[in-house]
Amino acid sequence: MVLDPLRSHYLLAYAVFGIVQPYAPLLLKDAGLTQNEIGWVIALFGVSVFITPPLLSALADLHLQPRRLIAGIFLVMSFGLALFAQAEGLVFAAVGYALVALCITPTFPVSDALHFRVEAERPADVPETPFHRIRVYGAYGFILPAVPLAIFLPDGGLGSRLAMVFGIVVCLLTILNTRRLPTVRHEVATGSLAAFPTWTAARRLLRPDARWFCLAVLLFSCSLSAYYGFYPLHLRELGVGDRYIALIVALGVIAEVFCTLTFGWLRSRIGLRGVVILGAGALCVRLLLLYAVPTAAAAIVSQLFHGPAMLLLVIAVPVFLNQLAGRTDRTSIQGVFAFMVFGLGRTLGPIVPGFVPDNNLSTVFAMGMTLSGIATLILVLGFREPSDRTGPVESAMPAPSPRP
């Protein structure tokens, strides 16, 4: 069976992320960094969200075809992985990781918005393809590297470096697939700064029906950044071999696949708000389990809560943002949200745990659990789906002019 281009893209792009996420912290440790230094380096992932997602999202809305942007992103990422794979010491490791992060962070908003733009432009006689039916291939892709890495990677420093080499190969396959991705029309609103897509997207996110959601996801992002940065080290300290870490992480993504495929059914019964609250509760329970039961078995069981948690962060978030978006800022609203919310969360999240004494990761998980609990309370009390999809921002904008 030959997958359509967008499904193939999600499969390959998330396979790269499925390599970098579990093995980057191990490579940093093997490169000689302390826990404090690892926290600072991983925080560069958050810093990168302030730079490339809003910039490249605006370019995708205004001028460039998303498929060309994606090809450039993965070309630069392959160079970043090559540099990172050879890292020794703080500076070399930080430069390599930063280059990889600058490329990974815009991939998600540009890819998600490409689907929404294709759907917005589809002919009336073409059936709709729900976002979760496309996005589930990202979960498949994240799982994809786990088995070969578990079989072929040696434990120790060499294994984490070989994982990055495997990531380079997948980057090159992703670049080849971009030639098959669809093209989209550009609709540019004429006028002052108020018509610029980055500006209009920011105004939408500060609307009353969006601001509490943004604050809650910011807190979740802080807690999850600590989790993603230190969970692989937690497994290693509990005696799990490096070669099995990607496989354990993939177990959580299997739960994500099941939950993603049921998103449409769940939403029809409990609404988007219900899905959001369910995901928030799962985030709290996972961190509570890691804090309260510091064993390898508990760490593995905690992955079962990954599925509903990701319903919130990778399905409900883009769907909600697309409800807020207008015709001319459909990509920018994904990128600006990444800038305003994920950027700050992914920057602050790993830094604070870095000051926790080494070998005391339970405190890291306790901090994350506290932030997640506060965020859940905010969602329960303040989150509602937008009643007006476009609102005053759209009505105040000049009519867009189409561009080929």
C-alpha positions as CSV (number, residue, x, y, z in Angstrom):
1,M,0.0,0.0,0.0
2,V,1.3,3.5,-0.9
3,L,0.4,6.2,1.6
4,D,-0.8,9.5,0.4
5,P,1.9,12.3,0.6
6,L,0.7,14.0,3.8
7,R,0.3,10.7,5.8
8,S,3.8,9.7,4.6
9,H,5.1,13.1,5.7
10,Y,3.8,12.6,9.3
11,L,5.1,9.1,9.4
12,L,8.7,10.1,8.5
13,A,8.8,13.5,10.3
14,Y,7.7,12.1,13.6
15,A,10.1,9.1,13.2
16,V,12.9,11.7,13.5
17,F,11.3,13.1,16.6
18,G,10.9,9.5,17.9
19,I,14.7,9.2,17.7
20,V,15.7,12.6,19.0
21,Q,13.4,12.8,22.0
22,P,14.5,9.6,23.9
23,Y,18.2,9.6,22.9
24,A,19.2,13.3,23.1
25,P,19.2,13.4,26.9
26,L,21.3,10.2,27.0
27,L,23.8,11.7,24.4
28,L,24.1,14.8,26.5
29,K,24.9,12.7,29.6
30,D,27.4,10.6,27.6
31,A,29.0,13.9,26.3
32,G,29.9,14.7,29.9
33,L,27.2,17.1,30.9
34,T,25.9,17.4,34.5
35,Q,22.1,17.4,35.2
36,N,22.2,21.1,35.6
37,E,23.9,21.5,32.2
38,I,21.5,19.0,30.6
39,G,18.6,21.2,31.8
40,W,20.0,24.3,30.2
41,V,20.8,22.6,26.9
42,I,17.3,21.1,26.7
43,A,15.9,24.5,27.4
44,L,17.3,25.6,24.0
45,F,14.4,23.6,22.5
46,G,12.1,26.1,24.1
47,V,14.2,29.1,23.0
48,S,14.0,27.8,19.4
49,V,10.2,28.0,19.6
50,F,10.5,31.8,19.9
51,I,12.4,31.9,16.6
52,T,11.5,29.5,13.8
53,P,7.8,28.6,14.3
54,P,6.4,32.2,14.1
55,L,8.9,33.2,11.4
56,L,8.4,30.2,9.1
57,S,4.6,30.1,9.8
58,A,4.3,33.7,8.6
59,L,6.4,32.8,5.5
60,A,4.0,29.9,4.8
61,D,1.0,32.2,5.0
62,L,2.5,35.0,3.0
63,H,4.9,33.7,0.3
64,L,6.4,30.2,0.4
65,Q,4.9,26.9,-0.3
66,P,4.9,24.8,3.0
67,R,6.4,21.8,1.2
68,R,9.5,23.9,0.3
69,L,9.8,25.1,3.8
70,I,9.6,21.5,5.1
71,A,12.3,20.4,2.7
72,G,14.6,23.1,3.9
73,I,13.8,22.4,7.6
74,F,14.9,18.7,7.2
75,L,17.9,19.5,5.2
76,V,19.3,21.7,7.9
77,M,18.2,19.2,10.6
78,S,20.3,16.5,9.0
79,F,23.4,18.8,9.4
80,G,22.4,19.5,13.0
81,L,22.1,15.8,13.8
82,A,25.5,15.1,12.2
83,L,27.0,17.8,14.4
84,F,25.1,16.6,17.5
85,A,26.2,13.0,17.0
86,Q,29.8,14.0,17.5
87,A,29.2,16.3,20.5
88,E,31.7,16.3,23.4
89,G,31.5,18.9,26.2
90,L,28.9,21.6,26.9
91,V,29.5,24.0,24.0
92,F,29.7,21.5,21.2
93,A,26.6,19.7,22.5
94,A,24.6,22.9,22.9
95,V,25.3,24.1,19.4
96,G,24.3,20.8,17.8
97,Y,21.2,20.4,19.9
98,A,20.2,24.0,19.2
99,L,20.4,23.5,15.5
100,V,18.3,20.4,15.7
101,A,15.7,22.2,17.9
102,L,15.5,25.1,15.5
103,C,14.4,22.7,12.9
104,I,12.1,20.4,14.9
105,T,9.9,23.1,16.4
106,P,8.5,24.6,13.2
107,T,7.8,21.2,11.8
108,F,4.6,20.7,13.8
109,P,2.8,24.0,13.2
110,V,3.7,24.1,9.5
111,S,2.6,20.4,9.0
112,D,-0.6,20.7,11.0
113,A,-1.6,23.9,9.2
114,L,-0.8,22.4,5.8
115,H,-3.6,19.8,6.5
116,F,-6.0,22.5,7.6
117,R,-5.3,24.6,4.5
118,V,-5.7,21.7,2.2
119,E,-9.0,20.9,3.8
120,A,-10.2,24.5,3.6
121,E,-9.4,24.5,-0.2
122,R,-10.9,21.1,-1.0
123,P,-13.7,21.0,-3.6
124,A,-17.2,20.6,-2.2
125,D,-17.6,17.1,-3.7
126,V,-14.4,15.8,-1.9
127,P,-15.1,14.3,1.5
128,E,-13.5,15.8,4.5
129,T,-10.4,14.1,6.1
130,P,-10.5,14.7,9.9
131,F,-7.2,16.0,11.3
132,H,-6.9,13.1,13.8
133,R,-7.0,10.6,10.9
134,I,-3.9,12.3,9.4
135,R,-2.1,13.0,12.7
136,V,-2.2,9.4,13.8
137,Y,0.5,8.7,11.3
138,G,2.7,10.9,13.4
139,A,2.2,8.4,16.2
140,Y,3.0,5.5,13.9
141,G,6.1,7.3,12.8
142,F,7.2,7.9,16.4
143,I,7.0,4.2,17.1
144,L,8.7,3.2,13.9
145,P,12.3,3.5,15.0
146,A,11.8,1.8,18.4
147,V,12.2,-1.8,17.3
148,P,15.3,-1.4,15.1
149,L,16.9,0.7,17.7
150,A,16.2,-1.8,20.4
151,I,17.7,-4.6,18.3
152,F,20.8,-3.0,16.8
153,L,21.9,-0.2,19.2
154,P,24.6,-1.0,21.7
155,D,24.2,0.3,25.3
156,G,26.4,3.2,26.4
157,G,27.7,6.3,24.6
158,L,28.0,4.8,21.2
159,G,24.3,3.8,21.0
160,S,22.9,7.4,21.5
161,R,25.3,8.6,18.8
162,L,24.3,5.9,16.3
163,A,20.7,6.8,16.9
164,M,21.4,10.3,15.6
165,V,22.9,8.8,12.4
166,F,19.7,6.8,11.9
167,G,17.9,10.1,12.3
168,I,19.9,11.6,9.4
169,V,18.7,8.8,7.1
170,V,15.1,9.4,8.0
171,C,15.6,13.2,7.4
172,L,16.7,12.5,3.9
173,L,13.7,10.3,3.2
174,T,11.4,13.1,4.5
175,I,13.0,15.5,2.1
176,L,12.4,13.2,-0.8
177,N,8.7,12.9,0.2
178,T,8.2,16.7,0.2
179,R,8.1,16.6,-3.6
180,R,4.8,14.8,-3.3
181,L,3.2,17.2,-0.8
182,P,0.3,19.3,-2.1
183,T,0.6,23.0,-2.9
184,V,-1.8,25.6,-1.4
185,R,-3.1,29.0,-2.4
186,H,-1.9,32.2,-0.6
187,E,-4.6,34.7,0.5
188,V,-2.9,37.9,1.8
189,A,-4.9,40.6,3.5
190,T,-3.9,44.1,2.4
191,G,-3.5,47.0,4.8
192,S,-1.5,47.9,7.8
193,L,0.2,45.9,10.5
194,A,-3.3,44.8,11.7
195,A,-3.6,42.7,8.6
196,F,-0.2,40.9,9.1
197,P,-0.9,37.2,9.9
198,T,1.4,37.1,12.9
199,W,-0.4,40.1,14.5
200,T,-3.9,38.9,13.8
201,A,-3.1,35.4,15.1
202,A,-1.7,36.9,18.4
203,R,-4.9,38.9,18.8
204,R,-7.0,35.8,18.4
205,L,-5.0,34.0,21.1
206,L,-5.7,36.8,23.6
207,R,-9.4,36.7,23.1
208,P,-11.4,35.8,26.3
209,D,-12.3,32.3,24.9
210,A,-8.7,31.5,24.2
211,R,-6.5,33.1,26.9
212,W,-7.3,30.7,29.7
213,F,-6.6,27.8,27.4
214,C,-3.2,29.3,26.5
215,L,-2.3,29.8,30.1
216,A,-3.2,26.2,31.0
217,V,-1.2,24.7,28.1
218,L,1.7,26.9,29.1
219,L,1.8,25.3,32.5
220,F,1.5,21.8,30.9
221,S,4.3,22.6,28.6
222,C,6.5,23.6,31.6
223,S,5.8,20.3,33.4
224,L,6.2,18.2,30.3
225,S,9.5,19.8,29.3
226,A,10.9,18.5,32.6
227,Y,9.3,15.1,32.0
228,Y,10.7,14.7,28.4
229,G,14.1,16.0,29.5
230,F,14.6,13.6,32.4
231,Y,12.4,10.6,31.9
232,P,15.1,8.7,29.8
233,L,17.6,9.4,32.6
234,H,15.1,8.2,35.1
235,L,14.8,4.9,33.2
236,R,18.5,4.5,33.0
237,E,18.9,5.2,36.8
238,L,16.3,2.4,37.4
239,G,18.5,0.0,35.6
240,V,16.8,0.0,32.1
241,G,19.3,-0.6,29.2
242,D,19.7,2.3,26.7
243,R,18.6,0.1,23.8
244,Y,15.1,-0.4,25.4
245,I,14.4,3.2,26.2
246,A,12.9,4.1,22.8
247,L,10.9,0.9,23.0
248,I,9.4,1.9,26.4
249,V,8.7,5.4,25.1
250,A,7.0,3.8,22.1
251,L,4.6,1.9,24.4
252,G,3.1,5.2,25.3
253,V,2.7,6.2,21.7
254,I,0.8,2.9,21.1
255,A,-1.7,4.2,23.6
256,E,-1.6,7.5,21.8
257,V,-2.6,5.7,18.5
258,F,-5.6,4.1,20.1
259,C,-6.7,7.4,21.7
260,T,-6.1,9.4,18.5
261,L,-8.3,7.0,16.4
262,T,-11.1,7.4,18.9
263,F,-10.9,11.2,19.0
264,G,-13.9,11.7,16.7
265,W,-16.0,9.3,18.7
266,L,-15.0,10.9,22.0
267,R,-15.6,14.4,20.8
268,S,-19.1,13.5,19.5
269,R,-20.0,12.4,23.1
270,I,-18.1,14.6,25.5
271,G,-17.2,17.5,23.3
272,L,-13.8,19.1,22.8
273,R,-13.9,20.5,26.3
274,G,-14.4,17.0,27.7
275,V,-11.4,15.7,25.7
276,V,-9.3,18.5,27.0
277,I,-10.2,17.8,30.6
278,L,-9.6,14.1,30.1
279,G,-6.1,14.7,28.7
280,A,-5.3,17.1,31.5
281,G,-6.2,14.5,34.1
282,A,-4.0,11.9,32.4
283,L,-1.0,14.3,32.6
284,C,-1.5,14.7,36.3
285,V,-1.8,11.0,37.0
286,R,1.3,10.1,34.9
287,L,3.5,12.5,36.8
288,L,2.0,11.4,40.2
289,L,2.9,7.8,39.4
290,L,6.5,8.7,38.5
291,Y,6.8,10.7,41.7
292,A,5.1,8.3,44.1
293,V,6.4,4.9,42.8
294,P,10.1,5.2,41.7
295,T,10.4,1.8,40.1
296,A,11.0,0.6,36.5
297,A,7.6,-1.1,36.5
298,A,5.8,2.1,37.5
299,A,7.7,4.1,34.9
300,I,6.6,1.8,32.2
301,V,3.0,1.7,33.4
302,S,3.0,5.5,33.4
303,Q,3.2,5.4,29.6
304,L,-0.4,4.1,29.5
305,F,-1.5,7.7,30.3
306,H,0.5,9.1,27.4
307,G,-2.4,8.5,25.0
308,P,-5.1,10.7,26.5
309,A,-2.5,13.3,27.4
310,M,-1.5,13.6,23.8
311,L,-5.1,13.9,22.8
312,L,-4.9,17.3,24.5
313,L,-1.5,18.5,23.3
314,V,-1.3,17.2,19.7
315,I,-4.9,16.8,18.6
316,A,-7.1,19.2,20.7
317,V,-4.7,22.1,20.6
318,P,-4.4,22.3,16.7
319,V,-8.1,21.6,16.3
320,F,-9.0,24.4,18.8
321,L,-6.5,26.8,17.1
322,N,-8.0,26.1,13.7
323,Q,-11.4,27.0,15.1
324,L,-9.9,30.4,16.1
325,A,-8.1,30.9,12.8
326,G,-9.1,33.0,9.8
327,R,-8.5,32.6,6.1
328,T,-5.1,34.5,6.1
329,D,-3.5,33.3,9.3
330,R,-4.2,29.6,9.4
331,T,-0.5,28.7,9.6
332,S,0.5,31.7,11.7
333,I,-1.9,30.9,14.5
334,Q,-0.2,27.5,15.0
335,G,3.2,29.2,14.9
336,V,2.3,32.1,17.2
337,F,0.8,29.7,19.7
338,A,4.0,27.7,19.7
339,F,5.9,31.0,20.3
340,M,3.7,32.3,23.1
341,V,2.9,29.0,24.9
342,F,5.2,26.1,24.0
343,G,8.3,28.4,23.6
344,L,8.0,29.8,27.1
345,G,7.1,26.4,28.6
346,R,9.8,24.5,26.9
347,T,12.4,27.1,28.0
348,L,11.5,27.4,31.6
349,G,10.5,23.7,32.1
350,P,13.9,22.1,31.9
351,I,15.9,24.9,33.6
352,V,14.3,24.8,37.1
353,P,14.8,21.0,37.4
354,G,18.4,21.4,36.4
355,F,19.0,23.0,39.8
356,V,17.6,20.0,41.6
357,P,20.5,17.9,43.0
358,D,21.6,15.0,40.7
359,N,19.9,11.6,41.3
360,N,16.8,13.3,42.8
361,L,14.5,13.1,39.9
362,S,11.4,12.5,42.1
363,T,11.5,16.2,42.9
364,V,11.4,17.0,39.2
365,F,8.3,14.9,38.8
366,A,6.7,16.5,41.9
367,M,7.2,19.9,40.4
368,G,5.6,18.9,37.1
369,M,2.7,17.3,38.9
370,T,2.0,20.5,40.8
371,L,2.0,22.6,37.6
372,S,-0.2,20.1,35.8
373,G,-2.7,20.2,38.7
374,I,-2.9,24.0,38.5
375,A,-3.4,23.9,34.8
376,T,-6.2,21.3,35.1
377,L,-8.0,23.5,37.5
378,I,-7.7,26.5,35.1
379,L,-9.2,24.4,32.3
380,V,-12.1,23.1,34.5
381,L,-13.0,26.6,35.6
382,G,-12.2,28.7,32.5
383,F,-12.1,26.8,29.2
384,R,-15.0,26.9,26.8
385,E,-15.0,26.3,23.0
386,P,-15.2,29.5,21.0
387,S,-18.7,30.5,20.1
388,D,-17.6,32.7,17.2
389,R,-15.0,31.2,15.0
390,T,-13.6,34.5,13.6
391,G,-14.8,37.2,15.9
392,P,-13.9,40.9,15.8
393,V,-10.4,40.3,14.4
394,E,-11.8,38.8,11.2
395,S,-14.5,41.4,10.7
396,A,-12.0,44.3,11.2
397,M,-9.6,42.9,8.5
398,P,-9.7,44.0,4.9
399,A,-10.8,41.4,2.4
400,P,-8.0,39.1,1.4
401,S,-6.6,39.0,-2.1
402,P,-5.9,35.6,-3.5
403,R,-2.4,34.6,-4.7
404,P,-1.5,31.6,-6.7
